[in-house]
Structure formats: C-alpha cells, structure tokens
C-alpha cells in the first residue's frame, strides 16, 4: 500500500459545480496534512493546511478523518481557474519529511 | 513575501557538461530542499539542508552535489548527467526542517540533458 494515495482523475467537472477529492494515508501517527495545488509546468503552491477540526477558506473546505485515515478537499462553485492538479501531502514517520500523493487532476469545463 | 528564487529557469546541457542550479530565499527560513519532478509525477525529495547542514540525502547519485553556502542560498552542482535526469528541479524552503512547517517552492529549473 502506498503511503499516500489519491485518485489520479482526471475529474471533469462543469463550472459552478461542487467537487470533492479524498486522499488516504497509511501512517496513523501522521500529524501534518496539506493540500497543494500545481498548475501545468508550474511549481506546487500551498492551498491549505488541514487541521483536526477541519478548516475553510472561501470556496475550499478541508477535512481530516483520523479514524479512517483520510483527508478531503471540497471545492464549491468551481471556477475555470480551479483547473489544476491537487496534491495531498502528509508528514513521514520521522516527522522530518513530507510524503506526496501522486495528485488528482481537475478539469473545470465551461 | 514568500518568495523563493531559482535560476536559471531553463537549462540545456550535454552529458559531459558541469552546471549549477541556484536557489535563494530571504524569508529567514532555516531549512532548504531540492526536489526533482518528472512529468505527471509528484515531487521527489533529493536533499534537505537544516541550519546549513545536510540532514537528508535520499540516495541521490553523486553526479548531483548540493551546497549550502549560507542560510539564504542553496546550490545544486551537476556533472556528467544522463538524459533520464531531465526534469523540473524545484527548490523549497521552510521555517525549520520539520514536516509541520509549510514548504514554499521556487518556480523551478527545467533541465534537459542531451
């Protein structure tokens, strides 16, 4: 089993729709969780850190489910500019490294 | 200002060349990272410097040689690379070398080895 798993997609979603991604992780001792966004041929950029209580930033909501070892990202009222690859990132056992998921590609269509 | 600057943006080199990639940050971060990213894959960690000391080397071939001249600068020296080393090389920095610290990425150097 991979340490961090994501559905690679692509998710083809009409503009204005709500889309959700899940990401599962294998290390139950993980403490740090992030969603990064990467546009084609660009660097990854932090979208959100994910906290135990869940957090929201505008149209984006991140949730953590420790019992089932997954994190989720919900995008409401999707925009064309949300098209990107979304990378789930979790800290390693040693707590000094990040483990990256393979990414989920999202395509928003007009 | 969360800026990490990498130069050059693009680099084409032959297998016998020696070149260097440069990375600079002025956020006072004490951890800096080199990643390699191939198309449609996530970034792969190569090296971590924490407080200017090499703390992690992910079994990277010796043709890649990192250097941290000071807390703001990180170099990656390249020598005798192979065509399969062609990739996007990303530099990142974080406050400290702990996984809970957010990593900020530079725009990367797109390397082609001929």
Interface residues (C-beta under 8 A of the other chain):
Chain A: X31 X32 X34 X41 X42 X43 X44 X45 X46 X49 X87 X91 X92 X95 X96 X97 X98 X100 X101 X102 X103
Chain B: X41 X42 X43 X45 X48 X55 X56 X88 X90 X97 X98 X99 X100 X102 X103 X104 X105 X106 X107 X108 X110
